[in-house]
């Protein structure tokens, strides 16, 4: 009987030690760590969805990235270390707000430049169209047709 009690106590002790060896408790009990994880997840882009942060995405990769963030927070890493790890692994594209550097210039200035060139094209196109219309006089048959249409619109007989 004593052997059975010792075996039971030894089993309970092993279970308690293995539970503690698994690492820190889930982050659901730590609201500060949860807040940090959510703020970091809002700074990273989902590589599958591309128009969502990993905080907003339900893609498997986004879930995995959120898990990695939680694990690194549990390991005691700083936010900058976690971001650096993600950028090293996935590149600047993983950042929802990529830094301004030579490789991202087109990303930052491409849309405004495209909009500017579109407005310039529209302006010059409309200007040249107006000049073509003003410079091309109507022939006599076009003038008679225009007079007939105006007279018809005014209600005058032909």
C-alpha positions as CSV (number, residue, x, y, z in Angstrom):
1,X,0.0,0.0,0.0
2,X,2.8,2.4,0.9
3,X,4.4,1.7,-2.5
4,X,1.1,2.6,-4.2
5,X,0.9,5.9,-2.3
6,X,4.5,6.8,-3.2
7,X,3.8,5.9,-6.8
8,X,0.7,8.2,-6.8
9,X,2.6,11.0,-5.2
10,X,5.5,10.6,-7.7
11,X,3.0,10.6,-10.6
12,X,1.4,13.8,-9.3
13,X,4.8,15.4,-8.9
14,X,5.8,14.5,-12.4
15,X,2.6,15.9,-13.8
16,X,3.0,19.2,-11.9
17,X,6.6,19.5,-13.1
18,X,5.7,18.8,-16.7
19,X,2.9,21.4,-16.6
20,X,5.4,24.0,-15.4
21,X,8.0,22.9,-18.0
22,X,5.6,23.7,-20.8
23,X,6.4,27.4,-20.3
24,X,4.4,30.4,-19.3
25,X,0.6,30.2,-18.8
26,X,-1.6,31.1,-21.8
27,X,-1.6,34.8,-22.6
28,X,-5.3,35.0,-22.0
29,X,-4.4,35.5,-18.4
30,X,-2.0,38.4,-19.2
31,X,-4.0,41.4,-20.7
32,X,-0.8,43.4,-21.2
33,X,0.8,40.7,-23.3
34,X,-2.5,40.3,-25.3
35,X,-2.6,44.0,-26.0
36,X,1.1,43.9,-27.2
37,X,0.3,41.0,-29.4
38,X,-2.7,42.7,-30.9
39,X,-0.7,46.0,-31.5
40,X,2.1,44.0,-33.2
41,X,-0.4,42.0,-35.3
42,X,-2.0,45.3,-36.5
43,X,1.5,46.4,-37.8
44,X,2.0,43.3,-39.9
45,X,0.4,42.5,-43.3
46,X,-1.2,39.2,-44.0
47,X,0.9,37.7,-46.8
48,X,-2.1,35.8,-48.1
49,X,-4.8,38.5,-48.0
50,X,-2.4,41.4,-48.6
51,X,-5.0,44.1,-47.9
52,X,-5.5,43.1,-44.3
53,X,-3.4,43.0,-41.2
54,X,-2.7,39.7,-39.5
55,X,-5.0,40.9,-36.7
56,X,-7.9,41.1,-39.1
57,X,-7.2,38.1,-41.2
58,X,-8.4,34.5,-40.6
59,X,-6.0,32.9,-43.1
60,X,-3.9,30.0,-41.7
61,X,-0.7,31.9,-42.2
62,X,-2.1,34.9,-40.2
63,X,-3.1,32.6,-37.4
64,X,0.4,31.1,-37.4
65,X,2.0,34.6,-37.4
66,X,-0.1,35.7,-34.4
67,X,0.9,32.5,-32.6
68,X,4.6,33.3,-33.3
69,X,4.1,36.8,-32.0
70,X,2.6,35.4,-28.7
71,X,5.4,32.9,-28.4
72,X,8.1,35.6,-28.8
73,X,6.3,37.8,-26.3
74,X,6.3,34.9,-23.9
75,X,10.0,34.5,-24.5
76,X,10.5,38.1,-23.3
77,X,11.4,39.6,-26.7
78,X,10.9,43.3,-27.3
79,X,8.5,44.6,-30.0
80,X,11.3,45.8,-32.2
81,X,13.0,42.3,-32.0
82,X,9.7,40.6,-33.0
83,X,9.2,43.0,-36.0
84,X,12.9,42.6,-37.0
85,X,12.4,38.8,-37.0
86,X,9.3,39.0,-39.2
87,X,11.0,41.4,-41.6
88,X,14.0,39.1,-41.8
89,X,11.9,36.1,-42.5
90,X,9.3,37.7,-44.9
91,X,10.8,40.9,-46.1
92,X,9.6,44.5,-45.9
93,X,6.3,43.5,-47.5
94,X,5.1,42.0,-44.2
95,X,5.1,45.5,-42.7
96,X,1.7,47.2,-43.1
97,X,3.5,50.5,-43.2
98,X,6.8,49.8,-44.9
99,X,9.8,52.0,-44.2
100,X,10.8,54.7,-46.7
101,X,14.0,53.4,-48.4
102,X,15.3,52.8,-52.0
103,X,13.4,49.5,-52.4
104,X,10.1,51.0,-51.4
105,X,10.2,54.3,-53.2
106,X,7.8,53.1,-55.9
107,X,5.4,51.8,-53.2
108,X,5.3,55.1,-51.5
109,X,5.4,57.5,-54.4
110,X,3.9,55.4,-57.2
111,X,0.2,56.0,-56.5
112,X,0.5,59.8,-56.2
113,X,2.7,60.0,-59.3
114,X,0.2,57.8,-61.3
115,X,-2.6,60.1,-60.2
116,X,-0.6,63.2,-61.2
117,X,0.3,61.8,-64.6
118,X,-3.4,60.8,-65.1
119,X,-4.6,64.3,-64.4
120,X,-1.8,65.8,-66.7
121,X,-2.8,63.4,-69.5
122,X,-6.5,64.3,-69.1
123,X,-5.7,68.0,-69.1
124,X,-3.6,67.9,-72.2
125,X,-6.0,65.6,-74.0
126,X,-9.0,67.9,-73.4
127,X,-6.9,70.9,-74.3
128,X,-5.9,69.4,-77.7
129,X,-9.4,68.2,-78.3
130,X,-10.8,71.7,-77.8
131,X,-8.2,73.1,-80.2
132,X,-9.1,70.6,-82.8
133,X,-12.8,71.4,-82.6
134,X,-12.2,75.1,-82.6
135,X,-9.7,75.0,-85.6
136,X,-11.8,72.8,-87.8
137,X,-14.5,74.9,-89.4
138,X,-17.8,73.3,-90.5
139,X,-18.4,72.6,-94.1
140,X,-21.5,74.2,-95.8
141,X,-23.5,70.9,-95.6
142,X,-22.7,70.6,-91.9
143,X,-23.8,74.3,-91.4
144,X,-27.1,73.6,-93.2
145,X,-27.7,70.5,-91.2
146,X,-26.9,72.4,-87.9
147,X,-29.3,75.2,-88.9
148,X,-32.0,72.6,-89.7
149,X,-31.6,70.9,-86.3
150,X,-31.7,74.3,-84.5
151,X,-34.8,75.4,-86.4
152,X,-36.5,72.0,-85.7
153,X,-35.6,72.3,-82.0
154,X,-37.1,75.8,-81.9
155,X,-40.3,74.5,-83.5
156,X,-39.9,76.4,-86.9
157,X,-41.0,74.6,-90.1
158,X,-38.3,73.5,-92.5
